[in-house]
Amino acid sequence: MIAGVSIRKAVASEVETLADIGFVAWERDLRPFLSGVAASRENERRRLSNAVHELLDRTIVAEVDGIAAGWCARQRGKAYIPFLFVTPLLQNHGIGSLLLRRMESLLELEGAECVQLDTLADNVRAVSFYQRQGYRILALKREGRMGPDPETGVRLEKRLMPWRGVITGIED
């Protein structure tokens, strides 16, 4: 574990920084498993930038010594995590686990009974990471367009312990 890691809400001024972190991690960790349009750098850069803009109010950031090192976002209206990225130089230091646990805590406070996420089935490193965090494989599914080389995704789920009481002493 790296000392000096803090988790906070994302802010609008760092949208491109977060998109860049996601892009660098995608390029190293996911792109090798993709082909065709799914492997397009330009499309992915645009997709990540749009995703950070769209989910900014549902995004948390891990900082190391005041510098963004990773981020995690959740979808609106669902207990679903579409994005979790840590800059490659700082992977395997517990930052992804911290982000994931914090997001799970937020979902528990909202009353979610479980959380789901997807990753590529061929990305054994990611699947193993999520399983170590308590996620179980629900299903395999085909990603993208039907064609000669469709990617196979895996849906994972973790049971949560939602908060059932009243939260007092918190002001808006």
N, C-alpha and C positions, 0 to 999 in steps of 0.2 A: 504494500500500500504506500502510495506517495503521500508525504505530509503536506499540509497546506491546501487540501482539496476542499472546496466549498460548493454547495449546490444552491442555485438561485433561479428565479424566473428569467426568461429571455427578455431582451429589450429590442426595440425596433432598430436601433443604431447598429446592431450586430448581425442583421439578417444575412448579409453577404459573407461574413466571417463564418457563420454556422453552416451556410450552404457550402462554403469551401471545405470545411472540416468533413462534412458528409461526402463531398465529391472525392476527396483524397482517400477516405476510407473505402468508399464504393469502388474506386478504381483499383485499389490494392486487393480488397477482400471479396468483392462480388463480381466485378467485370470478368475475371478469368472464367467464370462459370456461364457467361452469357454469350449470345451470338446475335447477329442481325441487328435490328433496330434497338433491341434491349441493351446492346453493348455500345450504343452511340454515346460518345462523350458529350456532345452538344446537347442531345436530348436529356441526358441525366443531369447535367449542370442546370439546365432550365427547369427541370422537374423539381430538383432539390430547392432551388431558389423560390419557386412558386409554393412549395410545401412549407418552407419556413415562414413565408409571408402569411399563408393561409392559417397555419396552426400556431402562430407566435404566442397567442394567449394560452396555449396548451403545451408550451415548450419549457423545459427546464434545462439549465446549462451547468456543466461542471467546470469550475475554474481551478487552475493550479497557479498559485502565486499571482492571482489577478488576471490571468490569461485564459480565455475559453479553450477547453481541451476536449469537450464532447457535449453532446446534447441528446435529449430524448423528448419525443412528442407523442401526444395521444390524440385520438380522433374525437371530434365533437359527438356527443350523444351516445358513445359506445365505450366500453372498457376494452379498447383495442389500441395497441402501440404500433404505429406504422414505421416509426423511425427511432433508431438508437445507434449513434455513431460516436466513436472516440478516435481522435487523431492517431494514426498508426504508431507514431513514436511513443505514445503513452499507453498503448494497449497492454493488457496483461499486468496492470498495476492496480486493479480494483475499481477503476473509474466507471466502467460500464456497469458493474455490480451496484455501485452506489447510486448511479442514475436510475437503474431499474428498480431498486428497492424504494427509492424516494417516489417514483411514479406510482408504484404499487400502493404505497401509503396514501398518496393523494386519492387514488381510486377507491381505496378502502374507506376513507373519510366520506366519500360521496355515496357509499353504500354498495359498491360493486362486489358481487359474489365471486367473480373470476375475471381474469384478464387474458386476452388472446393477442397473438402476434404471428407473423409469417416470416419465413426466411427461405432461402433456396435449399432444397434437400441435399444438393451436392456440397454445400458449404458445411462440412462436417464440424469444422471448428466452431461455427456459430450455433449449430444445433446442440453440440456438446455443452457450450457455454450456457444456453438456455436451460438445458436439462439439469445442469449443476445448480441453477438458480431455482429449481423446483418446478419447471415447466414439463408438461407431458405432451407427446405427439398426439394430435387428434386425427389428422388426415393428411394425405398427400394430394396435391392438386396440380394441374397443368397451368403454367403461367403464360401470359402473352397470347399471341396468335397461334392458331393451329398451323403447323407447317412441318418441315422436315426435322427441325431441331427445337421443339418446344422445351422450355425449362420446366422442371418439376419443383414446386414449392411445397413447403411443409407448414401446416398450421399447428401452433403449440398453444397450450392453455395452462394457466396456473390458478388454483383455487385460492381465494383471498379470505380474510377474516374481517368482513365489513363492520364498521362502527355502527352500533345500533342506538347509541345514546344521544343526548343533547350536548352540544358543544357550547359551554358557557364561557363568558369572559372574553369573547372575541368580538371586537368591534369592526365594522366595515370601513 
